[in-house]
Amino acid sequence: MDEPQSDPKIRKRREDLTRFLRGEALAQGFDVCRVTLPDSIPEAPGRLAAFVEAGRHGTMAWMEETLERRGDPRVLWSDVRSIVMFGMNYGPDADPRLLQAEPDKAAISVYARNRDYHDVIKGRLKEIATRFAARAGADVKVFVDTAPVMEKPLAAAAGLGWQGKHTNLVSRDFGSWLFLGSLFTTEDLEIDQPERDHCGSCRACLDACPTDAFPAPYQIDARRCISYLTIEHKGRIDPQLRPAFGNRIYGCDDCLAACPWNKFAASAREMKLKARDDLKAPEIAFFLTLDDADFRTYFSGSPVKRIGRDRFVRNVLIAAGNSRSVKLAPACEALLDDTSADVRGMAVWALSRLLPSLDFLALRTARMGQEPDETVRLEWMMES
């Protein structure tokens, strides 16, 4: 039989192990580390189920497939007793929305301007987990985003912050800019209190969304979200939404950057999370020239690489069309012969916005009958 939880020896063990974890977290570059229980998010499964039932997850079928495991950490691992949530600040040096004033430049989300955070954080978590397991004699598992773990609700339950009206985590100390990771353990630890919601009547994040992706506060429809559409969504993008993309080619930070709590945020300490100079304001023209090999080389080690060259260039073509820069037309026209139908279709759309109407009509007359893909033919027809 287990000793009573009020036993001083048990309390001291919990305190010592929790203190050890916090020290290891700081040593590994994490900015915050707090603990919650696996049953601390009872409302999350219902909210997730409603989100999926409404179809707001779009084409992310894995969310429906992992619904049960995602909704309850104990389904993912029945032996878990404590969940340790870690946060690493990735705050930018400047407001990423400023780049919208330079339409010939491409805007890449702050989180993707250097190394893939999955690799950075998971490596650090594994080191912490190894030392903790040896010290505690407990079993551990670590997760970073790719596993069916509801990290944002768990982080809120642990007190790292609260889920704002844009559904992302907000911290009083780091604003909107925290990467999250978790360590599940069979060990009992000191439990932290959740952070209360400090959004109040503010709706800055909701009003900032270029595509009106928030049906209501604390709700998001991924099908209208630029981050989802440029990263997760494959194939054709709704023509009605394309103009709102502006020059955003990979993700969108507008709702995050609009949060007033960012006044307390600081730029990232971890060098691997600071923006590469060549990704702060890259030229759209350059990205239009990338073939698959060039793309893989240029984005080696970057999360951008995961979407593949064709989806990436599809996004860049939308930005090219939105730029209204005629000098980009030759590069877009060259992509009418690309091997990817998605790229060819977006090249049509971009040219419809870059070329004078008579020039585009002449090009349409010469090209449409040669196009074997019906979706691309539809683009020609729509833009005639």
C-alpha atoms as a printed R data frame, in Angstrom:
    type eleno elety resid chain resno       x      y       z
1   ATOM     1    CA   MET     A     1   0.000  0.000   0.000
2   ATOM     2    CA   ASP     A     2   1.227  3.523  -0.863
3   ATOM     3    CA   GLU     A     3   2.265  5.793   1.977
4   ATOM     4    CA   PRO     A     4  -0.156  8.668   2.695
5   ATOM     5    CA   GLN     A     5   0.488 11.682   0.462
6   ATOM     6    CA   SER     A     6   0.816 13.849   3.595
7   ATOM     7    CA   ASP     A     7   3.881 11.930   4.711
8   ATOM     8    CA   PRO     A     8   6.767 14.463   5.074
9   ATOM     9    CA   LYS     A     9   9.186 12.173   3.242
10  ATOM    10    CA   ILE     A    10   6.846 11.892   0.277
11  ATOM    11    CA   ARG     A    11   6.272 15.637   0.219
12  ATOM    12    CA   LYS     A    12   9.991 16.324   0.311
13  ATOM    13    CA   ARG     A    13  10.626 13.834  -2.494
14  ATOM    14    CA   ARG     A    14   8.013 15.550  -4.644
15  ATOM    15    CA   GLU     A    15   9.460 18.970  -3.874
16  ATOM    16    CA   ASP     A    16  13.033 17.866  -4.568
17  ATOM    17    CA   LEU     A    17  12.182 16.179  -7.858
18  ATOM    18    CA   THR     A    18  10.106 19.118  -9.021
19  ATOM    19    CA   ARG     A    19  12.917 21.529  -8.108
20  ATOM    20    CA   PHE     A    20  15.362 19.300  -9.975
21  ATOM    21    CA   LEU     A    21  13.192 19.415 -13.089
22  ATOM    22    CA   ARG     A    22  12.940 23.201 -13.003
23  ATOM    23    CA   GLY     A    23  16.692 23.507 -12.683
24  ATOM    24    CA   GLU     A    24  17.256 21.121 -15.590
25  ATOM    25    CA   ALA     A    25  14.731 23.057 -17.682
26  ATOM    26    CA   LEU     A    26  16.562 26.337 -17.147
27  ATOM    27    CA   ALA     A    27  19.906 24.679 -17.864
28  ATOM    28    CA   GLN     A    28  18.545 23.401 -21.180
29  ATOM    29    CA   GLY     A    29  17.336 26.827 -22.276
30  ATOM    30    CA   PHE     A    30  13.662 26.608 -21.374
31  ATOM    31    CA   ASP     A    31  12.136 29.782 -19.992
32  ATOM    32    CA   VAL     A    32   9.366 28.217 -17.931
33  ATOM    33    CA   CYS     A    33   8.533 24.784 -16.483
34  ATOM    34    CA   ARG     A    34   5.370 23.924 -14.558
35  ATOM    35    CA   VAL     A    35   3.435 20.782 -13.630
36  ATOM    36    CA   THR     A    36  -0.163 19.648 -13.955
37  ATOM    37    CA   LEU     A    37  -2.211 16.477 -13.562
38  ATOM    38    CA   PRO     A    38  -3.359 14.257 -16.440
39  ATOM    39    CA   ASP     A    39  -7.005 14.882 -15.511
40  ATOM    40    CA   SER     A    40  -6.643 18.677 -15.473
41  ATOM    41    CA   ILE     A    41  -8.348 19.397 -18.820
42  ATOM    42    CA   PRO     A    42 -11.839 17.832 -18.488
43  ATOM    43    CA   GLU     A    43 -13.462 20.332 -20.878
44  ATOM    44    CA   ALA     A    44 -10.908 19.885 -23.645
45  ATOM    45    CA   PRO     A    45 -12.239 16.612 -25.155
46  ATOM    46    CA   GLY     A    46 -15.710 18.070 -25.681
47  ATOM    47    CA   ARG     A    47 -14.362 21.222 -27.271
48  ATOM    48    CA   LEU     A    48 -12.119 19.212 -29.557
49  ATOM    49    CA   ALA     A    49 -14.985 16.921 -30.562
50  ATOM    50    CA   ALA     A    50 -17.191 19.922 -31.386
51  ATOM    51    CA   PHE     A    51 -14.376 21.471 -33.427
52  ATOM    52    CA   VAL     A    52 -13.964 18.298 -35.481
53  ATOM    53    CA   GLU     A    53 -17.701 17.659 -35.793
54  ATOM    54    CA   ALA     A    54 -18.146 21.143 -37.266
55  ATOM    55    CA   GLY     A    55 -15.479 20.339 -39.860
56  ATOM    56    CA   ARG     A    56 -13.298 23.198 -38.701
57  ATOM    57    CA   HIS     A    57 -10.206 20.990 -38.787
58  ATOM    58    CA   GLY     A    58 -10.331 21.045 -42.584
59  ATOM    59    CA   THR     A    59  -8.289 18.270 -44.167
60  ATOM    60    CA   MET     A    60  -6.356 17.447 -40.984
61  ATOM    61    CA   ALA     A    61  -7.823 13.947 -40.784
62  ATOM    62    CA   TRP     A    62  -5.316 12.942 -38.126
63  ATOM    63    CA   MET     A    63  -7.180 15.103 -35.621
64  ATOM    64    CA   GLU     A    64 -10.298 12.975 -36.007
65  ATOM    65    CA   GLU     A    65  -8.318  9.743 -36.067
66  ATOM    66    CA   THR     A    66  -6.580 10.544 -32.762
67  ATOM    67    CA   LEU     A    67  -9.572 12.195 -31.085
68  ATOM    68    CA   GLU     A    68  -9.792  9.834 -28.105
69  ATOM    69    CA   ARG     A    69  -6.065  9.803 -27.338
70  ATOM    70    CA   ARG     A    70  -5.779 13.557 -27.866
71  ATOM    71    CA   GLY     A    71  -8.640 14.363 -25.513
72  ATOM    72    CA   ASP     A    72  -7.314 12.493 -22.470
73  ATOM    73    CA   PRO     A    73  -3.594 12.038 -21.685
74  ATOM    74    CA   ARG     A    74  -4.421  8.862 -19.747
75  ATOM    75    CA   VAL     A    75  -5.685  7.232 -22.924
76  ATOM    76    CA   LEU     A    76  -2.353  8.026 -24.560
77  ATOM    77    CA   TRP     A    77  -0.490  6.553 -21.558
78  ATOM    78    CA   SER     A    78  -2.514  5.022 -18.738
79  ATOM    79    CA   ASP     A    79   0.357  5.077 -16.202
80  ATOM    80    CA   VAL     A    80   0.987  8.823 -16.320
81  ATOM    81    CA   ARG     A    81   0.759 10.544 -12.908
82  ATOM    82    CA   SER     A    82   2.185 13.991 -13.633
83  ATOM    83    CA   ILE     A    83   2.623 16.083 -16.763
84  ATOM    84    CA   VAL     A    84   5.443 18.609 -16.908
85  ATOM    85    CA   MET     A    85   4.934 21.424 -19.417
86  ATOM    86    CA   PHE     A    86   7.921 23.347 -20.759
87  ATOM    87    CA   GLY     A    87   7.948 26.669 -22.600
88  ATOM    88    CA   MET     A    88  10.744 28.161 -24.696
89  ATOM    89    CA   ASN     A    89  10.489 31.782 -25.807
90  ATOM    90    CA   TYR     A    90  10.849 32.429 -29.540
91  ATOM    91    CA   GLY     A    91   9.886 36.101 -29.539
92  ATOM    92    CA   PRO     A    92  10.856 38.101 -32.643
93  ATOM    93    CA   ASP     A    93  13.067 41.184 -32.663
94  ATOM    94    CA   ALA     A    94  10.316 43.248 -34.332
95  ATOM    95    CA   ASP     A    95   6.597 43.091 -35.085
96  ATOM    96    CA   PRO     A    96   6.299 40.616 -37.991
97  ATOM    97    CA   ARG     A    97   3.322 42.538 -39.384
98  ATOM    98    CA   LEU     A    98   5.636 45.352 -40.500
99  ATOM    99    CA   LEU     A    99   6.689 43.215 -43.469
100 ATOM   100    CA   GLN     A   100   3.202 43.586 -44.954
101 ATOM   101    CA   ALA     A   101   4.284 47.058 -46.077
102 ATOM   102    CA   GLU     A   102   6.834 45.465 -48.449
103 ATOM   103    CA   PRO     A   103   4.750 43.483 -50.971
104 ATOM   104    CA   ASP     A   104   7.755 42.332 -53.000
105 ATOM   105    CA   LYS     A   105   9.129 40.555 -49.912
106 ATOM   106    CA   ALA     A   106   7.888 37.192 -48.614
107 ATOM   107    CA   ALA     A   107   6.603 36.839 -45.055
108 ATOM   108    CA   ILE     A   108   7.491 33.604 -43.269
109 ATOM   109    CA   SER     A   109   6.030 32.983 -39.826
110 ATOM   110    CA   VAL     A   110   8.356 33.885 -36.952
111 ATOM   111    CA   TYR     A   111   8.528 30.297 -35.718
112 ATOM   112    CA   ALA     A   112   9.903 29.047 -39.051
113 ATOM   113    CA   ARG     A   113  12.691 31.519 -39.719
114 ATOM   114    CA   ASN     A   114  15.461 29.267 -38.478
115 ATOM   115    CA   ARG     A   115  15.798 25.685 -37.193
116 ATOM   116    CA   ASP     A   116  12.832 23.372 -36.795
117 ATOM   117    CA   TYR     A   117  11.734 23.866 -33.200
118 ATOM   118    CA   HIS     A   118  10.618 20.227 -32.963
119 ATOM   119    CA   ASP     A   119  14.238 19.127 -33.254
120 ATOM   120    CA   VAL     A   120  15.569 21.808 -30.914
121 ATOM   121    CA   ILE     A   121  13.043 21.199 -28.144
122 ATOM   122    CA   LYS     A   122  12.802 17.420 -28.366
123 ATOM   123    CA   GLY     A   123  16.551 17.036 -28.065
124 ATOM   124    CA   ARG     A   124  16.570 19.161 -24.920
125 ATOM   125    CA   LEU     A   125  13.585 17.313 -23.447
126 ATOM   126    CA   LYS     A   126  15.222 13.960 -23.996
127 ATOM   127    CA   GLU     A   127  18.273 15.096 -22.034
128 ATOM   128    CA   ILE     A   128  16.086 16.293 -19.169
129 ATOM   129    CA   ALA     A   129  14.047 13.075 -19.274
130 ATOM   130    CA   THR     A   130  17.152 10.892 -19.129
131 ATOM   131    CA   ARG     A   131  18.523 12.666 -16.049
132 ATOM   132    CA   PHE     A   132  15.144 12.825 -14.341
133 ATOM   133    CA   ALA     A   133  14.426  9.128 -14.904
134 ATOM   134    CA   ALA     A   134  17.808  8.197 -13.468
135 ATOM   135    CA   ARG     A   135  17.251 10.369 -10.422
136 ATOM   136    CA   ALA     A   136  13.613  9.455  -9.761
137 ATOM   137    CA   GLY     A   137  13.616  5.836 -10.929
138 ATOM   138    CA   ALA     A   138  10.405  6.663 -12.807
139 ATOM   139    CA   ASP     A   139   9.214  6.061 -16.349
140 ATOM   140    CA   VAL     A   140   9.024  9.063 -18.663
141 ATOM   141    CA   LYS     A   141   7.855  9.992 -22.163
142 ATOM   142    CA   VAL     A   142   8.464 13.290 -23.970
143 ATOM   143    CA   PHE     A   143   6.292 14.893 -26.646
144 ATOM   144    CA   VAL     A   144   6.665 17.921 -28.910
145 ATOM   145    CA   ASP     A   145   3.642 18.808 -31.016
146 ATOM   146    CA   THR     A   146   3.657 15.774 -33.337
147 ATOM   147    CA   ALA     A   147   2.070 13.395 -30.785
148 ATOM   148    CA   PRO     A   148  -1.681 13.497 -29.953
149 ATOM   149    CA   VAL     A   149  -1.220 15.756 -26.921
150 ATOM   150    CA   MET     A   150  -3.350 18.867 -26.289
151 ATOM   151    CA   GLU     A   151  -0.380 20.997 -25.335
152 ATOM   152    CA   LYS     A   152  -2.114 24.365 -25.098
153 ATOM   153    CA   PRO     A   153  -4.850 23.292 -22.647
154 ATOM   154    CA   LEU     A   154  -2.283 21.379 -20.587
155 ATOM   155    CA   ALA     A   155   0.038 24.380 -20.561
156 ATOM   156    CA   ALA     A   156  -2.829 26.571 -19.374
157 ATOM   157    CA   ALA     A   157  -3.701 24.044 -16.663
158 ATOM   158    CA   ALA     A   158  -0.070 24.069 -15.544
159 ATOM   159    CA   GLY     A   159  -0.038 27.849 -15.343
160 ATOM   160    CA   LEU     A   160   2.257 28.732 -18.261
161 ATOM   161    CA   GLY     A   161  -0.442 31.059 -19.522
162 ATOM   162    CA   TRP     A   162  -4.030 30.939 -20.746
163 ATOM   163    CA   GLN     A   163  -5.645 30.207 -24.087
164 ATOM   164    CA   GLY     A   164  -6.597 33.550 -25.534
165 ATOM   165    CA   LYS     A   165  -9.509 34.394 -27.790
166 ATOM   166    CA   HIS     A   166  -7.353 33.336 -30.769
167 ATOM   167    CA   THR     A   167  -7.080 29.854 -29.099
168 ATOM   168    CA   ASN     A   168  -3.294 30.183 -28.720
169 ATOM   169    CA   LEU     A   169  -1.443 30.343 -25.435
170 ATOM   170    CA   VAL     A   170  -0.785 33.791 -23.965
171 ATOM   171    CA   SER     A   171   1.783 34.360 -21.218
172 ATOM   172    CA   ARG     A   172   2.017 37.382 -18.949
173 ATOM   173    CA   ASP     A   173   5.802 37.128 -19.230
174 ATOM   174    CA   PHE     A   174   6.327 36.093 -22.868
175 ATOM   175    CA   GLY     A   175   3.201 37.236 -24.672
176 ATOM   176    CA   SER     A   176   2.282 34.981 -27.580
177 ATOM   177    CA   TRP     A   177   5.718 33.563 -28.242
178 ATOM   178    CA   LEU     A   178   6.203 30.239 -26.446
179 ATOM   179    CA   PHE     A   179   7.074 26.899 -27.963
180 ATOM   180    CA   LEU     A   180   5.663 24.059 -25.878
181 ATOM   181    CA   GLY     A   181   6.865 20.585 -24.996
182 ATOM   182    CA   SER     A   182   5.764 18.034 -22.424
183 ATOM   183    CA   LEU     A   183   7.189 15.313 -20.236
184 ATOM   184    CA   PHE     A   184   4.839 12.596 -18.981
185 ATOM   185    CA   THR     A   185   5.978 10.639 -15.944
186 ATOM   186    CA   THR     A   186   4.799  7.968 -13.542
187 ATOM   187    CA   GLU     A   187   6.229 10.066 -10.703
188 ATOM   188    CA   ASP     A   188   4.104 12.260  -8.412
189 ATOM   189    CA   LEU     A   189   5.289 15.872  -8.515
190 ATOM   190    CA   GLU     A   190   4.318 19.213  -7.017
191 ATOM   191    CA   ILE     A   191   1.322 20.525  -8.955
192 ATOM   192    CA   ASP     A   192   1.086 24.161 -10.078
193 ATOM   193    CA   GLN     A   193  -2.049 26.261 -10.264
194 ATOM   194    CA   PRO     A   194  -3.579 27.237 -13.611
195 ATOM   195    CA   GLU     A   195  -3.360 30.800 -14.912
196 ATOM   196    CA   ARG     A   196  -6.650 32.676 -15.150
197 ATOM   197    CA   ASP     A   197  -7.830 34.289 -18.378
198 ATOM   198    CA   HIS     A   198  -6.603 37.881 -18.702
199 ATOM   199    CA   CYS     A   199  -8.132 38.709 -22.107
200 ATOM   200    CA   GLY     A   200 -10.990 40.748 -20.657
201 ATOM   201    CA   SER     A   201 -12.943 42.660 -23.298
202 ATOM   202    CA   CYS     A   202  -9.974 42.859 -25.692
203 ATOM   203    CA   ARG     A   203 -10.511 41.460 -29.184
204 ATOM   204    CA   ALA     A   204  -7.346 42.695 -30.875
205 ATOM   205    CA   CYS     A   205  -6.395 39.195 -32.054
206 ATOM   206    CA   LEU     A   206  -9.840 38.558 -33.564
207 ATOM   207    CA   ASP     A   207  -9.909 41.869 -35.407
208 ATOM   208    CA   ALA     A   208  -6.378 41.372 -36.738
209 ATOM   209    CA   CYS     A   209  -7.166 38.180 -38.671
210 ATOM   210    CA   PRO     A   210  -6.916 38.883 -42.437
211 ATOM   211    CA   THR     A   211  -9.359 36.106 -43.364
212 ATOM   212    CA   ASP     A   212 -11.873 36.325 -40.495
213 ATOM   213    CA   ALA     A   213 -10.993 32.828 -39.272
214 ATOM   214    CA   PHE     A   214 -12.589 33.250 -35.814
215 ATOM   215    CA   PRO     A   215 -16.347 32.469 -35.798
216 ATOM   216    CA   ALA     A   216 -16.432 33.600 -32.166
217 ATOM   217    CA   PRO     A   217 -13.958 34.338 -29.361
218 ATOM   218    CA   TYR     A   218 -12.025 31.193 -28.366
219 ATOM   219    CA   GLN     A   219 -13.064 29.446 -31.592
220 ATOM   220    CA   ILE     A   220 -11.149 29.040 -34.844
221 ATOM   221    CA   ASP     A   221 -12.095 27.673 -38.241
222 ATOM   222    CA   ALA     A   222  -8.874 26.304 -39.706
223 ATOM   223    CA   ARG     A   223 -10.395 26.337 -43.190
224 ATOM   224    CA   ARG     A   224 -10.074 30.132 -43.209
225 ATOM   225    CA   CYS     A   225  -6.748 30.359 -41.361
226 ATOM   226    CA   ILE     A   226  -3.713 31.386 -43.421
227 ATOM   227    CA   SER     A   227  -1.417 29.247 -41.282
228 ATOM   228    CA   TYR     A   228  -3.489 26.163 -42.015
229 ATOM   229    CA   LEU     A   229  -3.954 26.989 -45.692
230 ATOM   230    CA   THR     A   230  -0.281 27.659 -46.399
231 ATOM   231    CA   ILE     A   231   1.097 24.759 -44.345
232 ATOM   232    CA   GLU     A   232  -1.425 21.931 -43.885
233 ATOM   233    CA   HIS     A   233  -3.778 22.361 -46.822
234 ATOM   234    CA   LYS     A   234  -2.920 20.569 -50.036
235 ATOM   235    CA   GLY     A   235  -4.235 21.548 -53.442
236 ATOM   236    CA   ARG     A   236  -6.296 24.513 -54.539
237 ATOM   237    CA   ILE     A   237  -6.900 27.460 -52.232
238 ATOM   238    CA   ASP     A   238 -10.209 29.323 -52.275
239 ATOM   239    CA   PRO     A   239  -9.834 32.241 -54.738
240 ATOM   240    CA   GLN     A   240 -11.896 34.461 -52.427
241 ATOM   241    CA   LEU     A   241  -9.271 34.121 -49.679
242 ATOM   242    CA   ARG     A   242  -6.124 34.536 -51.778
243 ATOM   243    CA   PRO     A   243  -6.048 38.365 -51.843
244 ATOM   244    CA   ALA     A   244  -6.114 38.425 -48.017
245 ATOM   245    CA   PHE     A   245  -2.883 36.418 -47.888
246 ATOM   246    CA   GLY     A   246  -0.861 39.463 -48.874
247 ATOM   247    CA   ASN     A   247   2.780 38.356 -48.914
248 ATOM   248    CA   ARG     A   248   2.368 35.598 -46.310
249 ATOM   249    CA   ILE     A   249   3.836 32.442 -47.821
250 ATOM   250    CA   TYR     A   250   4.269 30.201 -44.769
251 ATOM   251    CA   GLY     A   251   2.053 30.716 -41.757
252 ATOM   252    CA   CYS     A   252   0.666 33.933 -40.331
253 ATOM   253    CA   ASP     A   253   1.474 35.768 -37.100
254 ATOM   254    CA   ASP     A   254  -1.150 38.517 -37.153
255 ATOM   255    CA   CYS     A   255  -3.361 37.285 -34.314
256 ATOM   256    CA   LEU     A   256  -0.310 36.518 -32.194
257 ATOM   257    CA   ALA     A   257   1.436 39.815 -32.895
258 ATOM   258    CA   ALA     A   258  -1.709 41.847 -32.182
259 ATOM   259    CA   CYS     A   259  -1.937 40.704 -28.555
260 ATOM   260    CA   PRO     A   260  -1.289 43.589 -26.094
261 ATOM   261    CA   TRP     A   261   0.457 41.172 -23.723
262 ATOM   262    CA   ASN     A   262   3.395 41.175 -26.144
263 ATOM   263    CA   LYS     A   263   4.503 44.428 -24.540
264 ATOM   264    CA   PHE     A   264   6.067 42.204 -21.879
265 ATOM   265    CA   ALA     A   265   7.662 39.840 -24.398
266 ATOM   266    CA   ALA     A   266  11.384 39.628 -25.151
267 ATOM   267    CA   SER     A   267  13.237 38.307 -28.166
268 ATOM   268    CA   ALA     A   268  14.370 34.684 -28.157
269 ATOM   269    CA   ARG     A   269  17.524 33.776 -26.218
270 ATOM   270    CA   GLU     A   270  18.097 30.521 -28.106
271 ATOM   271    CA   MET     A   271  20.195 31.302 -31.200
272 ATOM   272    CA   LYS     A   272  18.681 28.411 -33.172
273 ATOM   273    CA   LEU     A   273  15.289 30.102 -32.825
274 ATOM   274    CA   LYS     A   274  16.417 33.586 -33.862
275 ATOM   275    CA   ALA     A   275  15.608 34.481 -37.460
276 ATOM   276    CA   ARG     A   276  18.173 33.785 -40.151
277 ATOM   277    CA   ASP     A   277  19.091 37.052 -41.852
278 ATOM   278    CA   ASP     A   278  18.034 35.700 -45.249
279 ATOM   279    CA   LEU     A   279  14.570 34.752 -43.944
280 ATOM   280    CA   LYS     A   280  13.673 38.049 -42.297
281 ATOM   281    CA   ALA     A   281  12.572 39.717 -45.548
282 ATOM   282    CA   PRO     A   282  13.379 37.415 -48.486
283 ATOM   283    CA   GLU     A   283  12.584 38.397 -52.057
284 ATOM   284    CA   ILE     A   284   9.523 36.801 -53.635
285 ATOM   285    CA   ALA     A   285  11.385 36.808 -56.959
286 ATOM   286    CA   PHE     A   286  14.072 34.497 -55.593
287 ATOM   287    CA   PHE     A   287  11.621 31.936 -54.231
288 ATOM   288    CA   LEU     A   288   9.858 31.742 -57.609
289 ATOM   289    CA   THR     A   289  13.043 30.294 -59.116
290 ATOM   290    CA   LEU     A   290  13.482 27.363 -56.705
291 ATOM   291    CA   ASP     A   291  13.334 23.842 -58.101
292 ATOM   292    CA   ASP     A   292  12.996 20.876 -55.759
293 ATOM   293    CA   ALA     A   293  16.731 20.449 -55.149
294 ATOM   294    CA   ASP     A   294  17.246 24.166 -54.511
295 ATOM   295    CA   PHE     A   295  14.274 24.243 -52.150
296 ATOM   296    CA   ARG     A   296  15.526 21.288 -50.115
297 ATOM   297    CA   THR     A   297  19.001 22.767 -49.829
298 ATOM   298    CA   TYR     A   298  17.843 26.268 -48.938
299 ATOM   299    CA   PHE     A   299  15.424 25.085 -46.247
300 ATOM   300    CA   SER     A   300  17.520 22.240 -44.846
301 ATOM   301    CA   GLY     A   301  16.789 21.951 -41.130
302 ATOM   302    CA   SER     A   302  13.841 24.332 -41.414
303 ATOM   303    CA   PRO     A   303  10.178 23.460 -40.743
304 ATOM   304    CA   VAL     A   304   9.392 25.002 -44.130
305 ATOM   305    CA   LYS     A   305  10.988 21.994 -45.805
306 ATOM   306    CA   ARG     A   306   8.181 19.723 -44.559
307 ATOM   307    CA   ILE     A   307   5.542 21.172 -46.909
308 ATOM   308    CA   GLY     A   308   7.587 20.408 -50.012
309 ATOM   309    CA   ARG     A   309   8.621 22.609 -52.888
310 ATOM   310    CA   ASP     A   310   5.346 22.484 -54.851
311 ATOM   311    CA   ARG     A   311   3.124 23.658 -51.989
312 ATOM   312    CA   PHE     A   312   5.700 26.287 -51.080
313 ATOM   313    CA   VAL     A   313   5.872 27.722 -54.619
314 ATOM   314    CA   ARG     A   314   2.056 27.627 -54.794
315 ATOM   315    CA   ASN     A   315   2.062 29.953 -51.776
316 ATOM   316    CA   VAL     A   316   4.785 32.173 -53.242
317 ATOM   317    CA   LEU     A   317   2.735 32.622 -56.420
318 ATOM   318    CA   ILE     A   318  -0.206 33.896 -54.386
319 ATOM   319    CA   ALA     A   319   2.123 36.444 -52.807
320 ATOM   320    CA   ALA     A   320   3.458 37.349 -56.259
321 ATOM   321    CA   GLY     A   321  -0.052 38.004 -57.511
322 ATOM   322    CA   ASN     A   322  -0.845 40.114 -54.469
323 ATOM   323    CA   SER     A   323   2.329 42.156 -54.957
324 ATOM   324    CA   ARG     A   324   0.986 43.651 -58.209
325 ATOM   325    CA   SER     A   325   4.642 43.869 -59.254
326 ATOM   326    CA   VAL     A   326   4.820 43.474 -63.041
327 ATOM   327    CA   LYS     A   327   8.511 42.571 -62.814
328 ATOM   328    CA   LEU     A   328   7.478 39.211 -61.324
329 ATOM   329    CA   ALA     A   329   5.354 38.274 -64.349
330 ATOM   330    CA   PRO     A   330   8.143 36.552 -66.370
331 ATOM   331    CA   ALA     A   331   9.010 34.222 -63.476
332 ATOM   332    CA   CYS     A   332   5.326 33.430 -62.959
333 ATOM   333    CA   GLU     A   333   4.840 32.749 -66.663
334 ATOM   334    CA   ALA     A   334   7.781 30.331 -66.630
335 ATOM   335    CA   LEU     A   335   5.922 28.338 -63.974
336 ATOM   336    CA   LEU     A   336   3.006 27.711 -66.351
337 ATOM   337    CA   ASP     A   337   5.105 24.770 -67.548
338 ATOM   338    CA   ASP     A   338   5.843 23.427 -64.071
339 ATOM   339    CA   THR     A   339   5.332 19.728 -63.424
340 ATOM   340    CA   SER     A   340   2.960 20.490 -60.538
341 ATOM   341    CA   ALA     A   341  -0.662 21.288 -61.398
342 ATOM   342    CA   ASP     A   342  -0.962 23.248 -58.137
343 ATOM   343    CA   VAL     A   343   1.930 25.461 -59.195
344 ATOM   344    CA   ARG     A   344   0.569 25.922 -62.715
345 ATOM   345    CA   GLY     A   345  -2.856 26.864 -61.376
346 ATOM   346    CA   MET     A   346  -1.469 29.508 -59.027
347 ATOM   347    CA   ALA     A   347   0.753 30.823 -61.818
348 ATOM   348    CA   VAL     A   348  -2.413 31.468 -63.811
349 ATOM   349    CA   TRP     A   349  -3.961 33.347 -60.912
350 ATOM   350    CA   ALA     A   350  -0.812 35.391 -60.279
351 ATOM   351    CA   LEU     A   351  -0.560 36.397 -63.937
352 ATOM   352    CA   SER     A   352  -4.213 37.442 -63.980
353 ATOM   353    CA   ARG     A   353  -3.278 40.059 -61.374
354 ATOM   354    CA   LEU     A   354   0.084 41.076 -62.804
355 ATOM   355    CA   LEU     A   355  -0.548 41.396 -66.548
356 ATOM   356    CA   PRO     A   356  -2.676 43.972 -68.355
357 ATOM   357    CA   SER     A   357  -6.047 42.413 -69.195
358 ATOM   358    CA   LEU     A   358  -5.406 42.213 -72.939
359 ATOM   359    CA   ASP     A   359  -2.030 40.546 -72.420
360 ATOM   360    CA   PHE     A   360  -3.550 38.031 -70.043
361 ATOM   361    CA   LEU     A   361  -6.392 37.300 -72.466
362 ATOM   362    CA   ALA     A   362  -3.907 36.641 -75.262
363 ATOM   363    CA   LEU     A   363  -1.922 34.310 -73.004
364 ATOM   364    CA   ARG     A   364  -5.108 32.511 -71.985
365 ATOM   365    CA   THR     A   365  -6.081 31.978 -75.619
366 ATOM   366    CA   ALA     A   366  -2.671 30.522 -76.391
367 ATOM   367    CA   ARG     A   367  -2.360 28.306 -73.316
368 ATOM   368    CA   MET     A   368  -5.687 27.069 -72.018
369 ATOM   369    CA   GLY     A   369  -6.272 24.468 -74.708
370 ATOM   370    CA   GLN     A   370  -2.860 22.937 -73.990
371 ATOM   371    CA   GLU     A   371  -3.519 22.381 -70.272
372 ATOM   372    CA   PRO     A   372  -4.302 18.721 -69.426
373 ATOM   373    CA   ASP     A   373  -5.373 19.346 -65.826
374 ATOM   374    CA   GLU     A   374  -9.017 20.309 -65.305
375 ATOM   375    CA   THR     A   375  -8.306 22.270 -62.132
376 ATOM   376    CA   VAL     A   376  -5.768 24.430 -63.937
377 ATOM   377    CA   ARG     A   377  -8.178 24.873 -66.841
378 ATOM   378    CA   LEU     A   378 -10.694 26.113 -64.309
379 ATOM   379    CA   GLU     A   379  -8.228 28.761 -63.167
380 ATOM   380    CA   TRP     A   380  -7.878 29.971 -66.756
381 ATOM   381    CA   MET     A   381 -11.637 30.095 -67.175
382 ATOM   382    CA   MET     A   382 -12.229 31.906 -63.888
383 ATOM   383    CA   GLU     A   383  -9.667 34.570 -64.654
384 ATOM   384    CA   SER     A   384 -10.776 35.233 -68.239
